């Protein structure tokens, strides 16, 4: 449920920053600062097609704001900075009776979506040479923890993260997250597995560390380890290779591997999941053609954090995600940049994904099938009074067939209409 304490946290954060700034108002701290207000108008409508759907439609229309004040650093060998973040969203449509929609917090006592929600936080930072330490709210894009910018408010984490680039071509990252603020919540909470609304065994924290090394300008490798205390351990290994084929053709290949097992008290029992995936994309001018394959091994689903925190390091990550036990999935993808025909700012992405062989116990594996089809058309205004305003239409079609061929999953058609603009002060 939405809580009004987000406003008091925002006032407190602003006050702390106001006190802090004069104490460290060196030229770099002020001159290198960045202040912006991101605005996003987000409409989503999901139309369920299976005959036994608990609701025929869910969705909402919201206006969101993402204020960020990113400071520079003070002078000296050991440099300091302070960032402020505040997010807020207001529901524009009626919303009553439409149920939870993965966008707006749902008030079960009233049986409707809340009217508004938001949150605010501070991030302190320290820099020495090419090493940076951050404490507070963080927006990571790591294999073991990833922010979510796919809905209205952004999923963020809370804790400490350190990143070092002291060695040429090598980036070292480590830290500990103790809480998460999911995309449809005003609050911070301890992390748990996203495996059902009534199962919430919370962990004290996510410990992580990893490295990325560029072997050549075209080849890089990444290893990460994550430990969600008393729930799971996770190893990740990835390779990315870009190859110039000549005559304007380029080929990019990504190899991804995860190994997940239970940790400590094993609050969710045994976790047995391994996955590997490959995605290769051929580029020529404005065109890009991609083919991907992903395989789940083991007896359990790929572990995902509460709030359905994303895992885009899986090559077939999507609305369906294709992460069920024993599932094999593939995708075909096509991207086109209309700048190639004189329309800069207009881009198209479409893909089709299909998963088979899901192990659901007694059902025959070859009869368990799920698929997803995406179309994304986006345009960013290039000039004039609306310069940098972005428009996007996203269409998602999901079909699921388990066992006897009847629809026993969530079959739906979803449309999202998003308008964005970042006002830089």
DRENDO-1510 file (C-alpha; in Angstrom, 1 decimal, always signed):
<recs>
REC; n; res; u; v; w
REC; 1; UNK; +0.0; +0.0; +0.0 .
REC; 2; UNK; +1.2; +3.5; -0.8 .
REC; 3; UNK; +2.6; +5.4; +2.2 .
REC; 4; UNK; +3.0; +9.2; +2.4 .
REC; 5; UNK; +6.4; +8.9; +4.1 .
REC; 6; UNK; +8.0; +9.2; +0.7 .
REC; 7; UNK; +7.4; +13.0; +0.9 .
REC; 8; UNK; +9.0; +13.4; +4.2 .
REC; 9; UNK; +12.0; +11.4; +3.0 .
REC; 10; UNK; +12.3; +13.7; +0.0 .
REC; 11; UNK; +12.2; +16.8; +2.2 .
REC; 12; UNK; +14.8; +15.3; +4.5 .
REC; 13; UNK; +17.0; +14.4; +1.6 .
REC; 14; UNK; +16.8; +17.9; +0.1 .
REC; 15; UNK; +17.6; +19.4; +3.4 .
REC; 16; UNK; +20.7; +17.3; +3.9 .
REC; 17; UNK; +21.9; +18.1; +0.4 .
REC; 18; UNK; +21.3; +21.8; +1.1 .
REC; 19; UNK; +23.4; +21.7; +4.2 .
REC; 20; UNK; +26.1; +19.6; +2.6 .
REC; 21; UNK; +26.6; +21.7; -0.6 .
REC; 22; UNK; +28.0; +24.9; +0.9 .
REC; 23; UNK; +30.5; +22.8; +2.9 .
REC; 24; UNK; +32.0; +21.3; -0.2 .
REC; 25; UNK; +31.1; +23.9; -2.9 .
REC; 26; UNK; +34.3; +23.7; -4.7 .
REC; 27; UNK; +34.3; +24.4; -8.5 .
REC; 28; UNK; +34.3; +20.8; -9.5 .
REC; 29; UNK; +31.5; +19.8; -7.1 .
REC; 30; UNK; +29.2; +22.5; -8.5 .
REC; 31; UNK; +30.4; +22.9; -12.1 .
REC; 32; UNK; +30.4; +19.2; -12.8 .
REC; 33; UNK; +26.9; +18.7; -11.3 .
REC; 34; UNK; +23.9; +17.5; -13.4 .
REC; 35; UNK; +20.3; +18.3; -12.5 .
REC; 36; UNK; +17.5; +16.9; -14.5 .
REC; 37; UNK; +13.8; +16.1; -14.4 .
REC; 38; UNK; +12.6; +13.1; -16.4 .
REC; 39; UNK; +8.9; +13.0; -17.3 .
REC; 40; UNK; +7.1; +9.9; -18.5 .
REC; 41; UNK; +3.5; +9.5; -19.5 .
REC; 42; UNK; +2.8; +5.8; -19.5 .
REC; 43; UNK; -0.3; +3.9; -20.7 .
REC; 44; UNK; -0.6; +0.2; -20.5 .
REC; 45; UNK; -3.5; -2.1; -21.4 .
REC; 46; UNK; -3.3; -5.9; -21.1 .
REC; 47; UNK; -6.2; -7.9; -22.6 .
REC; 48; UNK; -6.4; -11.5; -21.4 .
REC; 49; UNK; -7.6; -14.0; -24.0 .
REC; 50; UNK; -7.8; -17.3; -22.1 .
REC; 51; UNK; -11.4; -18.4; -21.2 .
REC; 52; UNK; -10.6; -18.8; -17.4 .
REC; 53; UNK; -8.9; -15.4; -16.9 .
REC; 54; UNK; -9.7; -14.0; -13.4 .
REC; 55; UNK; -10.0; -10.6; -15.1 .
REC; 56; UNK; -10.5; -9.7; -18.7 .
REC; 57; UNK; -8.3; -6.6; -18.6 .
REC; 58; UNK; -5.8; -4.8; -16.4 .
REC; 59; UNK; -3.9; -1.6; -17.0 .
REC; 60; UNK; -3.5; +2.1; -16.0 .
REC; 61; UNK; -2.5; +5.5; -17.2 .
REC; 62; UNK; +0.1; +7.4; -15.2 .
REC; 63; UNK; +2.2; +10.5; -15.3 .
REC; 64; UNK; +5.7; +10.1; -13.7 .
REC; 65; UNK; +8.6; +12.3; -12.7 .
REC; 66; UNK; +12.2; +11.3; -12.0 .
REC; 67; UNK; +14.2; +14.1; -10.4 .
REC; 68; UNK; +18.0; +13.6; -10.2 .
REC; 69; UNK; +20.6; +16.0; -8.8 .
REC; 70; UNK; +24.0; +14.4; -9.5 .
REC; 71; UNK; +26.9; +16.4; -8.0 .
REC; 72; UNK; +30.5; +16.6; -9.2 .
REC; 73; UNK; +33.3; +15.9; -6.8 .
REC; 74; UNK; +35.2; +18.0; -4.3 .
REC; 75; UNK; +38.9; +18.8; -4.9 .
REC; 76; UNK; +41.7; +16.8; -3.4 .
REC; 77; UNK; +43.2; +13.3; -3.4 .
REC; 78; UNK; +40.1; +11.9; -1.7 .
REC; 79; UNK; +37.1; +13.4; -3.4 .
REC; 80; UNK; +33.4; +13.5; -2.1 .
REC; 81; UNK; +30.0; +13.9; -3.7 .
REC; 82; UNK; +26.3; +13.6; -3.0 .
REC; 83; UNK; +23.4; +12.7; -5.2 .
REC; 84; UNK; +19.7; +13.2; -4.7 .
REC; 85; UNK; +16.9; +11.2; -6.4 .
REC; 86; UNK; +13.1; +11.6; -6.1 .
REC; 87; UNK; +10.5; +9.7; -8.1 .
REC; 88; UNK; +6.8; +10.3; -8.1 .
REC; 89; UNK; +3.8; +9.1; -10.2 .
REC; 90; UNK; +0.1; +10.1; -10.3 .
REC; 91; UNK; -2.7; +7.9; -11.7 .
REC; 92; UNK; -4.6; +9.7; -14.4 .
REC; 93; UNK; -7.3; +7.1; -15.2 .
REC; 94; UNK; -10.0; +5.7; -13.0 .
REC; 95; UNK; -8.2; +2.5; -12.3 .
REC; 96; UNK; -10.8; +1.1; -9.9 .
REC; 97; UNK; -11.5; -2.6; -10.1 .
REC; 98; UNK; -8.9; -3.3; -12.7 .
REC; 99; UNK; -6.6; -5.2; -10.4 .
REC; 100; UNK; -2.8; -5.1; -9.9 .
REC; 101; UNK; -1.1; -4.1; -13.2 .
REC; 102; UNK; +2.7; -4.2; -12.3 .
REC; 103; UNK; +2.7; -0.4; -12.5 .
REC; 104; UNK; +0.9; +1.1; -9.6 .
REC; 105; UNK; +0.7; -0.2; -6.0 .
REC; 106; UNK; -2.6; -2.0; -5.3 .
REC; 107; UNK; -4.7; -1.2; -2.3 .
REC; 108; UNK; -6.3; -4.6; -1.4 .
REC; 109; UNK; -8.6; -3.0; +1.3 .
REC; 110; UNK; -10.2; -0.7; -1.3 .
REC; 111; UNK; -9.9; -3.1; -4.2 .
REC; 112; UNK; -8.2; -0.6; -6.5 .
REC; 113; UNK; -4.9; +1.0; -7.5 .
REC; 114; UNK; -3.7; +3.8; -5.3 .
REC; 115; UNK; -3.9; +7.4; -6.6 .
REC; 116; UNK; -0.2; +8.3; -6.4 .
REC; 117; UNK; +3.1; +7.0; -5.1 .
REC; 118; UNK; +6.7; +7.9; -4.9 .
REC; 119; UNK; +10.0; +7.7; -3.1 .
REC; 120; UNK; +13.2; +9.7; -2.5 .
REC; 121; UNK; +16.8; +8.9; -1.5 .
REC; 122; UNK; +20.3; +10.1; -1.2 .
REC; 123; UNK; +23.6; +8.6; -2.5 .
REC; 124; UNK; +26.9; +9.5; -1.0 .
REC; 125; UNK; +30.0; +8.9; -3.1 .
REC; 126; UNK; +33.8; +8.9; -2.6 .
REC; 127; UNK; +36.4; +8.8; -5.4 .
REC; 128; UNK; +40.1; +8.1; -5.3 .
REC; 129; UNK; +41.9; +8.1; -8.6 .
REC; 130; UNK; +39.9; +5.6; -10.8 .
REC; 131; UNK; +38.1; +4.0; -7.9 .
REC; 132; UNK; +34.6; +5.1; -6.9 .
REC; 133; UNK; +32.6; +4.1; -3.8 .
REC; 134; UNK; +28.8; +4.8; -3.6 .
REC; 135; UNK; +26.6; +4.4; -0.5 .
REC; 136; UNK; +22.8; +4.7; -0.6 .
REC; 137; UNK; +20.4; +4.3; -3.5 .
REC; 138; UNK; +21.9; +2.7; -6.6 .
REC; 139; UNK; +20.8; +1.9; -10.1 .
REC; 140; UNK; +23.0; -1.1; -11.0 .
REC; 141; UNK; +23.2; -2.8; -14.4 .
REC; 142; UNK; +25.1; -5.9; -13.3 .
REC; 143; UNK; +24.6; -9.6; -14.1 .
REC; 144; UNK; +23.6; -10.2; -10.5 .
REC; 145; UNK; +21.4; -7.1; -9.9 .
REC; 146; UNK; +19.8; -5.0; -12.5 .
REC; 147; UNK; +17.6; -1.8; -12.3 .
REC; 148; UNK; +14.2; -1.9; -14.0 .
REC; 149; UNK; +13.2; +1.0; -16.2 .
REC; 150; UNK; +10.5; -0.8; -18.1 .
REC; 151; UNK; +7.5; +0.6; -16.3 .
REC; 152; UNK; +6.8; +4.0; -14.5 .
REC; 153; UNK; +9.0; +4.2; -11.5 .
REC; 154; UNK; +12.5; +2.7; -11.7 .
REC; 155; UNK; +13.5; -0.3; -9.6 .
REC; 156; UNK; +16.5; +0.7; -7.4 .
REC; 157; UNK; +18.7; -1.0; -4.8 .
REC; 158; UNK; +20.1; +0.3; -1.5 .
REC; 159; UNK; +23.5; -0.5; -0.1 .
REC; 160; UNK; +27.1; +0.0; -1.1 .
REC; 161; UNK; +28.9; -0.5; -4.4 .
REC; 162; UNK; +32.6; +0.0; -5.3 .
REC; 163; UNK; +34.0; +0.1; -8.8 .
REC; 164; UNK; +37.6; +0.3; -9.8 .
REC; 165; UNK; +39.3; +0.9; -13.2 .
REC; 166; UNK; +42.9; +1.3; -11.9 .
REC; 167; UNK; +44.2; -1.5; -14.2 .
REC; 168; UNK; +43.9; -0.8; -18.0 .
REC; 169; UNK; +41.1; -2.7; -19.7 .
REC; 170; UNK; +39.9; -4.2; -16.3 .
REC; 171; UNK; +36.8; -3.1; -14.3 .
REC; 172; UNK; +36.4; -4.6; -10.8 .
REC; 173; UNK; +33.0; -4.3; -9.1 .
REC; 174; UNK; +31.9; -5.4; -5.6 .
REC; 175; UNK; +29.4; -4.5; -2.9 .
REC; 176; UNK; +26.4; -5.4; -0.8 .
REC; 177; UNK; +22.7; -4.5; -1.3 .
REC; 178; UNK; +20.5; -4.9; +1.7 .
REC; 179; UNK; +17.2; -3.6; +0.3 .
REC; 180; UNK; +15.3; -3.0; -3.0 .
REC; 181; UNK; +12.6; -0.6; -4.1 .
REC; 182; UNK; +10.6; -2.3; -6.7 .
REC; 183; UNK; +8.9; -0.6; -9.6 .
REC; 184; UNK; +5.4; -0.7; -8.1 .
REC; 185; UNK; +6.3; +0.3; -4.5 .
REC; 186; UNK; +6.9; +3.4; -2.5 .
REC; 187; UNK; +9.0; +1.6; +0.1 .
REC; 188; UNK; +12.3; -0.2; +0.5 .
REC; 189; UNK; +12.2; -3.8; +1.6 .
REC; 190; UNK; +14.5; -6.7; +2.1 .
REC; 191; UNK; +14.9; -9.0; -0.9 .
REC; 192; UNK; +13.2; -12.3; -1.5 .
REC; 193; UNK; +12.4; -14.5; -4.5 .
REC; 194; UNK; +9.6; -13.6; -6.9 .
REC; 195; UNK; +7.8; -16.9; -6.8 .
REC; 196; UNK; +4.3; -16.0; -5.6 .
REC; 197; UNK; +2.7; -13.2; -3.5 .
REC; 198; UNK; +2.3; -15.4; -0.4 .
REC; 199; UNK; +5.9; -16.6; -0.1 .
REC; 200; UNK; +8.2; -14.0; +1.3 .
REC; 201; UNK; +11.3; -15.4; +3.0 .
REC; 202; UNK; +13.5; -12.3; +3.2 .
REC; 203; UNK; +17.2; -12.2; +3.0 .
REC; 204; UNK; +19.5; -9.9; +4.9 .
REC; 205; UNK; +21.4; -8.9; +1.8 .
REC; 206; UNK; +22.9; -9.6; -1.6 .
REC; 207; UNK; +26.7; -9.8; -1.6 .
REC; 208; UNK; +28.4; -9.6; -5.0 .
REC; 209; UNK; +31.7; -9.1; -6.8 .
REC; 210; UNK; +33.0; -9.4; -10.4 .
REC; 211; UNK; +35.3; -8.3; -13.1 .
REC; 212; UNK; +35.1; -7.3; -16.8 .
REC; 213; UNK; +38.2; -7.5; -18.9 .
REC; 214; UNK; +38.7; -6.3; -22.5 .
REC; 215; UNK; +41.1; -8.9; -24.0 .
REC; 216; UNK; +41.1; -7.0; -27.3 .
REC; 217; UNK; +39.1; -4.0; -28.6 .
REC; 218; UNK; +36.6; -6.6; -30.0 .
REC; 219; UNK; +36.6; -9.3; -27.3 .
REC; 220; UNK; +35.6; -8.9; -23.6 .
REC; 221; UNK; +34.8; -11.3; -20.8 .
REC; 222; UNK; +32.9; -10.9; -17.6 .
REC; 223; UNK; +32.6; -13.0; -14.4 .
REC; 224; UNK; +30.3; -12.2; -11.4 .
REC; 225; UNK; +29.4; -13.9; -8.2 .
REC; 226; UNK; +26.2; -13.1; -6.2 .
REC; 227; UNK; +25.0; -14.4; -2.9 .
REC; 228; UNK; +21.5; -13.7; -1.7 .
REC; 229; UNK; +22.1; -14.7; +1.9 .
REC; 230; UNK; +20.3; -17.9; +2.9 .
REC; 231; UNK; +18.5; -18.2; -0.4 .
REC; 232; UNK; +20.8; -18.6; -3.4 .
REC; 233; UNK; +24.3; -18.4; -4.8 .
REC; 234; UNK; +24.9; -17.3; -8.4 .
REC; 235; UNK; +27.8; -17.5; -10.8 .
REC; 236; UNK; +27.8; -15.7; -14.1 .
REC; 237; UNK; +30.2; -16.0; -17.0 .
REC; 238; UNK; +29.9; -14.0; -20.3 .
REC; 239; UNK; +31.8; -13.3; -23.5 .
REC; 240; UNK; +31.1; -10.6; -26.1 .
REC; 241; UNK; +32.8; -10.6; -29.5 .
REC; 242; UNK; +32.4; -8.0; -32.3 .
REC; 243; UNK; +33.7; -9.0; -35.7 .
REC; 244; UNK; +34.1; -6.8; -38.8 .
REC; 245; UNK; +33.1; -9.0; -41.8 .
REC; 246; UNK; +34.0; -6.3; -44.3 .
REC; 247; UNK; +31.8; -4.6; -46.9 .
REC; 248; UNK; +29.9; -2.8; -44.2 .
REC; 249; UNK; +28.8; -6.0; -42.4 .
REC; 250; UNK; +29.4; -6.5; -38.7 .
REC; 251; UNK; +28.7; -9.6; -36.5 .
REC; 252; UNK; +28.2; -9.4; -32.7 .
REC; 253; UNK; +28.0; -12.6; -30.6 .
REC; 254; UNK; +27.1; -12.9; -26.9 .
REC; 255; UNK; +27.6; -16.0; -24.8 .
REC; 256; UNK; +26.0; -16.1; -21.4 .
REC; 257; UNK; +26.1; -18.8; -18.6 .
REC; 258; UNK; +24.5; -18.8; -15.2 .
REC; 259; UNK; +24.8; -21.4; -12.4 .
REC; 260; UNK; +22.4; -21.0; -9.5 .
REC; 261; UNK; +22.2; -23.1; -6.2 .
REC; 262; UNK; +20.8; -22.7; -2.7 .
REC; 263; UNK; +22.7; -20.8; +0.0 .
REC; 264; UNK; +22.9; -21.1; +3.8 .
REC; 265; UNK; +19.6; -21.9; +5.4 .
REC; 266; UNK; +18.0; -22.4; +1.9 .
REC; 267; UNK; +14.8; -20.6; +2.8 .
REC; 268; UNK; +13.2; -21.6; -0.5 .
REC; 269; UNK; +14.6; -25.1; -0.4 .
REC; 270; UNK; +17.0; -26.6; -3.0 .
REC; 271; UNK; +17.7; -24.4; -6.0 .
REC; 272; UNK; +19.0; -26.3; -9.0 .
REC; 273; UNK; +19.2; -24.1; -12.1 .
REC; 274; UNK; +21.8; -23.7; -14.8 .
REC; 275; UNK; +21.3; -21.7; -18.0 .
REC; 276; UNK; +23.3; -20.9; -21.1 .
REC; 277; UNK; +22.5; -18.7; -24.0 .
REC; 278; UNK; +23.9; -17.4; -27.2 .
REC; 279; UNK; +22.8; -14.3; -29.2 .
REC; 280; UNK; +24.3; -13.4; -32.5 .
REC; 281; UNK; +23.4; -10.3; -34.5 .
REC; 282; UNK; +24.4; -9.4; -38.1 .
REC; 283; UNK; +24.5; -5.7; -38.8 .
REC; 284; UNK; +24.5; -3.9; -42.2 .
REC; 285; UNK; +23.8; -0.2; -42.4 .
REC; 286; UNK; +20.4; +0.5; -40.9 .
REC; 287; UNK; +19.5; -3.2; -40.6 .
REC; 288; UNK; +20.2; -5.7; -37.8 .
REC; 289; UNK; +19.2; -9.4; -37.8 .
REC; 290; UNK; +19.5; -11.4; -34.6 .
REC; 291; UNK; +19.1; -15.1; -33.7 .
REC; 292; UNK; +19.2; -16.3; -30.1 .
REC; 293; UNK; +19.0; -19.6; -28.2 .
REC; 294; UNK; +18.6; -20.2; -24.4 .
REC; 295; UNK; +18.4; -23.4; -22.4 .
REC; 296; UNK; +17.4; -23.9; -18.8 .
REC; 297; UNK; +18.9; -27.0; -17.0 .
REC; 298; UNK; +18.0; -28.4; -13.6 .
REC; 299; UNK; +14.9; -28.9; -11.6 .
REC; 300; UNK; +13.9; -25.3; -10.6 .
REC; 301; UNK; +13.1; -22.0; -12.2 .
REC; 302; UNK; +15.7; -19.3; -12.7 .
REC; 303; UNK; +15.7; -17.3; -9.4 .
REC; 304; UNK; +14.3; -13.8; -9.8 .
REC; 305; UNK; +14.1; -11.1; -7.1 .
REC; 306; UNK; +10.9; -9.6; -5.8 .
REC; 307; UNK; +9.2; -7.0; -7.9 .
REC; 308; UNK; +10.2; -9.1; -10.9 .
REC; 309; UNK; +13.6; -7.5; -11.0 .
REC; 310; UNK; +14.8; -8.0; -14.6 .
REC; 311; UNK; +17.6; -10.2; -15.8 .
REC; 312; UNK; +18.5; -8.9; -19.3 .
REC; 313; UNK; +21.8; -10.9; -19.2 .
REC; 314; UNK; +19.6; -13.8; -20.2 .
REC; 315; UNK; +19.5; -13.6; -24.0 .
REC; 316; UNK; +15.8; -14.3; -24.2 .
REC; 317; UNK; +14.7; -12.1; -21.3 .
REC; 318; UNK; +11.3; -10.7; -22.0 .
REC; 319; UNK; +7.8; -10.5; -20.5 .
REC; 320; UNK; +7.6; -14.4; -20.5 .
REC; 321; UNK; +11.4; -14.6; -19.8 .
REC; 322; UNK; +11.5; -18.4; -20.7 .
REC; 323; UNK; +13.1; -19.4; -17.4 .
REC; 324; UNK; +11.0; -22.5; -16.4 .
REC; 325; UNK; +12.7; -25.8; -15.6 .
REC; 326; UNK; +14.2; -27.6; -18.6 .
REC; 327; UNK; +12.9; -24.9; -21.0 .
REC; 328; UNK; +14.6; -24.4; -24.4 .
REC; 329; UNK; +13.8; -21.2; -26.2 .
REC; 330; UNK; +14.9; -19.4; -29.3 .
REC; 331; UNK; +14.2; -16.0; -30.9 .
REC; 332; UNK; +14.4; -14.2; -34.2 .
REC; 333; UNK; +14.9; -10.5; -34.1 .
REC; 334; UNK; +15.0; -7.6; -36.6 .
REC; 335; UNK; +15.9; -4.0; -36.0 .
REC; 336; UNK; +15.7; -1.1; -38.4 .
REC; 337; UNK; +16.9; +2.5; -38.0 .
REC; 338; UNK; +14.9; +4.8; -40.3 .
REC; 339; UNK; +17.8; +7.2; -40.5 .
REC; 340; UNK; +18.8; +5.0; -43.4 .
REC; 341; UNK; +15.9; +6.5; -45.4 .
REC; 342; UNK; +16.2; +10.0; -44.1 .
REC; 343; UNK; +14.0; +9.8; -41.0 .
REC; 344; UNK; +16.5; +10.1; -38.0 .
REC; 345; UNK; +15.0; +9.4; -34.6 .
REC; 346; UNK; +12.6; +6.7; -35.9 .
REC; 347; UNK; +13.4; +3.1; -35.0 .
REC; 348; UNK; +11.7; -0.3; -35.2 .
REC; 349; UNK; +12.3; -3.5; -33.3 .
REC; 350; UNK; +10.4; -6.7; -33.8 .
REC; 351; UNK; +11.1; -10.2; -32.5 .
REC; 352; UNK; +9.5; -13.6; -32.0 .
REC; 353; UNK; +10.4; -16.0; -29.2 .
REC; 354; UNK; +9.2; -19.5; -28.5 .
REC; 355; UNK; +9.9; -21.9; -25.6 .
REC; 356; UNK; +9.3; -25.6; -25.4 .
REC; 357; UNK; +10.1; -28.6; -23.2 .
REC; 358; UNK; +8.9; -27.0; -19.9 .
REC; 359; UNK; +9.0; -29.6; -17.1 .
REC; 360; UNK; +5.7; -29.2; -15.2 .
REC; 361; UNK; +5.7; -32.7; -13.7 .
REC; 362; UNK; +3.4; -35.2; -15.3 .
REC; 363; UNK; +2.8; -33.3; -18.6 .
REC; 364; UNK; +4.6; -34.4; -21.7 .
REC; 365; UNK; +7.5; -32.0; -22.3 .
REC; 366; UNK; +6.8; -31.7; -26.0 .
REC; 367; UNK; +3.3; -30.4; -25.4 .
REC; 368; UNK; +4.4; -27.5; -23.2 .
REC; 369; UNK; +4.8; -24.4; -25.4 .
REC; 370; UNK; +4.9; -20.7; -24.8 .
REC; 371; UNK; +5.6; -17.9; -27.2 .
REC; 372; UNK; +5.9; -14.1; -27.3 .
REC; 373; UNK; +5.8; -11.6; -30.1 .
REC; 374; UNK; +7.0; -8.0; -29.8 .
REC; 375; UNK; +6.8; -4.9; -31.9 .
REC; 376; UNK; +8.4; -1.7; -30.6 .
REC; 377; UNK; +8.2; +1.5; -32.7 .
REC; 378; UNK; +9.9; +4.6; -31.2 .
REC; 379; UNK; +10.5; +8.1; -32.4 .
REC; 380; UNK; +12.5; +11.0; -30.8 .
REC; 381; UNK; +11.8; +14.5; -32.1 .
REC; 382; UNK; +15.0; +15.8; -33.7 .
REC; 383; UNK; +14.4; +19.6; -33.8 .
REC; 384; UNK; +11.9; +22.4; -33.0 .
REC; 385; UNK; +10.0; +23.2; -29.8 .
REC; 386; UNK; +9.5; +19.4; -29.1 .
REC; 387; UNK; +13.1; +18.5; -29.6 .
REC; 388; UNK; +14.1; +15.3; -27.6 .
REC; 389; UNK; +10.5; +14.4; -26.8 .
REC; 390; UNK; +10.2; +10.6; -27.2 .
REC; 391; UNK; +7.2; +8.5; -28.3 .
REC; 392; UNK; +7.0; +4.7; -28.1 .
REC; 393; UNK; +4.4; +2.1; -28.9 .
REC; 394; UNK; +5.1; -1.4; -27.7 .
REC; 395; UNK; +2.9; -4.4; -28.6 .
REC; 396; UNK; +3.3; -7.7; -26.8 .
REC; 397; UNK; +1.4; -10.9; -27.7 .
REC; 398; UNK; +1.8; -13.9; -25.4 .
REC; 399; UNK; +0.4; -17.4; -25.9 .
REC; 400; UNK; +0.8; -20.4; -23.6 .
REC; 401; UNK; -0.2; -24.1; -24.2 .
REC; 402; UNK; +0.5; -26.7; -21.6 .
REC; 403; UNK; -0.4; -30.4; -21.6 .
REC; 404; UNK; -3.5; -31.1; -23.7 .
REC; 405; UNK; -3.2; -28.0; -25.9 .
REC; 406; UNK; -5.6; -25.9; -23.9 .
REC; 407; UNK; -4.7; -22.5; -22.6 .
REC; 408; UNK; -3.6; -23.0; -19.0 .
REC; 409; UNK; -1.3; -20.0; -18.8 .
REC; 410; UNK; -1.7; -16.3; -19.3 .
REC; 411; UNK; -2.6; -15.6; -22.9 .
REC; 412; UNK; -2.9; -11.9; -23.6 .
REC; 413; UNK; -2.3; -9.0; -25.9 .
REC; 414; UNK; -0.7; -5.9; -24.4 .
REC; 415; UNK; -0.2; -2.4; -25.7 .
REC; 416; UNK; +2.0; +0.3; -24.1 .
REC; 417; UNK; +2.1; +3.9; -25.1 .
REC; 418; UNK; +4.9; +6.0; -23.6 .
REC; 419; UNK; +5.9; +9.6; -24.0 .
REC; 420; UNK; +9.2; +10.8; -22.4 .
REC; 421; UNK; +11.2; +14.0; -22.0 .
REC; 422; UNK; +14.2; +14.8; -19.9 .
REC; 423; UNK; +14.4; +18.5; -18.8 .
REC; 424; UNK; +18.0; +19.4; -18.0 .
REC; 425; UNK; +18.4; +22.4; -15.7 .
</recs>
